[in-house]
Amino acid sequence: MTAVSPRRTLRRLAAGVATVSLALLLAPADAAHADDSIGVVPTTTAGVPLPPLDQSQKGQGEVSPADKDFVIKVRLAGLWEIMASNMAETKSDDPRIVAIARNIGKEHVALDKMDRDVAKQLGIDLPSQPNSDQQYWLSEMHNANPATFDQIYIDRLRAAHGKIFPAIATIRSSTRNDSVRKLAQASNQFVMTHMTLLEDSNIVNYGALPTAPAPAAAGKGPVPVDGQMVAAAQSNTGGLPGVSQTVVFLVLAAALVAGVFTTMRIVRSR
């Protein structure tokens, strides 16, 4: 059997360590946390994912005044947008607008049922008629002729969806109640779909939409960070505030590679 020289052994060890380190550097940082068991939620007849809701149990978690207001707003959105979309199917002469309205109407029917179920679980009283602003928009559409109807329908619904979109995000990220969270999740998916459908009409008057408010602290970044967020981030780093365990591991691997090559140089010099 041929003896292996120390230099050759060190070269092989260095090559092996370098290969492993390179694989770690190229691998996705969150690969170790990947979960292949994520389920697929049911879909509505229009194809939009809709989280399941257990009708036999009351949603777990505290219900805030903002949660109650959100459930009511979802109901109001459904009331007038279903009426508006039904009107569009009969008044519009544009097949694209008719198809958009049909999809939006179907999806709001599904969302409205989920909203009423959540309200029943949590004991929230819901309105049965659109509010005064929504009734005015409906009257605009009712009085419009086919030449002006499409623009009114698209612009009013696009503006309404843009207004409720940030409200959904606030509830989705802050609610303590399971049922309200599922409703917000479904609402977010519906509203995103509806804004895209309305914009696909190619007649949205973007200049008439309200602009975003100026940031409270300009230049501080797009995501506000508070004490709770910092504490949560630090609690997940294994005692090293602001440093992830993955970064620490990669630094140690790089140090090991550097040590091996240094040892090889010392052996060669001897």
Protein Blocks (a to p, Z undefined) as FASTA:
>chain_A
ZZddfklmmmmmmmmmmmmmmmmmmpcfklmmpcfkbccddddfkopacddddfkbcced
jddfklmmmmmmmmmmmmmmmmmmmmmmmmpcbfklmmmmmmmmmmmmmmmmmmmmmmmm
nopacdfbdcfklmmmmmmmmmpcfklmmmmmmmmmmmmmmmmmmmmmmmmmmpcbfklm
mmmmmmmmmmmmmmmmmmmnopacfklpccddddfbghiajbdcdfklmmmmmmmnnopg
hiafklmmmmmmmmmmmmmmmmmmmmmmZZ
